Amino acid sequence: MSITQLPEEVLKAIFSFVDPTTLGRLASVCKDFRRLSYDNSLWRHHIECEFGSKVLIFDNDKINYRQAYISCA
């Protein structure tokens, strides 16, 4: 079995342990990895871990946390 054959939930769990730089690199592997590495919940997690939950003033699903992370980094 290849890693690309794992269920999306498993891949997302694995990706949640990956640092932002590696997430960016994973995005270039294939379309599915790109979609997963751009997942908003992963980037929100990185913002909370690196900058603290106080940075997240708005709890809004329309916020692109990847872009917000890039802006803060």
C-alpha positions as a printed Julia matrix, in Angstrom:
73×3 Matrix{Float64}:
   0.0    0.0    0.0
   1.22   3.47  -0.91
   0.81   6.48   1.37
  -1.42   8.06  -1.28
  -3.88   5.2   -0.8
  -4.47   5.99   2.87
  -7.85   7.45   3.82
  -8.03  11.24   3.81
  -8.65  11.35   7.57
  -5.44   9.41   8.22
  -3.41  11.62   5.89
  -4.83  14.73   7.53
  -3.84  13.37  10.94
  -0.31  12.72   9.66
  -0.13  16.16   8.06
  -1.13  17.76  11.37
   2.32  16.81  12.74
   4.18  18.35   9.81
   5.74  21.81  10.08
   4.52  24.59   7.75
   7.58  24.46   5.49
   7.11  20.74   4.92
   3.39  21.27   4.31
   4.38  23.6    1.5
   6.67  20.96   0.05
   4.0   18.28   0.35
   1.72  20.48  -1.74
   4.0   19.91  -4.72
   3.84  16.1   -4.54
   0.4   15.53  -6.05
  -3.07  17.09  -6.31
  -4.42  15.23  -3.28
  -1.48  16.29  -1.1
  -1.87  19.86  -2.32
  -5.53  19.89  -1.36
  -4.77  18.35   2.03
  -1.79  20.59   2.74
  -3.96  23.64   2.08
  -6.6   22.43   4.55
  -7.73  25.38   6.65
  -7.82  23.41   9.92
  -4.13  22.45   9.59
  -3.11  26.08   9.19
  -5.34  27.23  12.02
  -3.58  24.65  14.21
  -0.17  26.09  13.23
  -1.3   29.64  14.0
  -2.58  28.57  17.43
   0.65  26.7   18.21
   3.08  29.37  17.03
   1.28  32.59  17.84
  -1.19  31.53  20.52
  -4.94  31.24  20.39
  -5.27  34.95  21.25
  -4.24  35.73  17.67
  -7.45  34.11  16.51
  -9.76  36.96  17.35
 -12.4   35.81  14.91
 -13.64  32.23  14.76
 -14.73  32.4   11.15
 -14.71  29.61   8.57
 -14.2   32.18   5.81
 -10.73  33.11   7.04
  -7.93  31.59   4.99
  -5.62  30.5    7.81
  -2.85  29.54   5.4
  -2.7   33.1    4.09
  -2.96  34.45   7.64
  -0.05  32.26   8.71
   2.07  33.41   5.79
   1.27  37.04   6.66
   2.26  36.55  10.3
   5.42  34.54   9.68
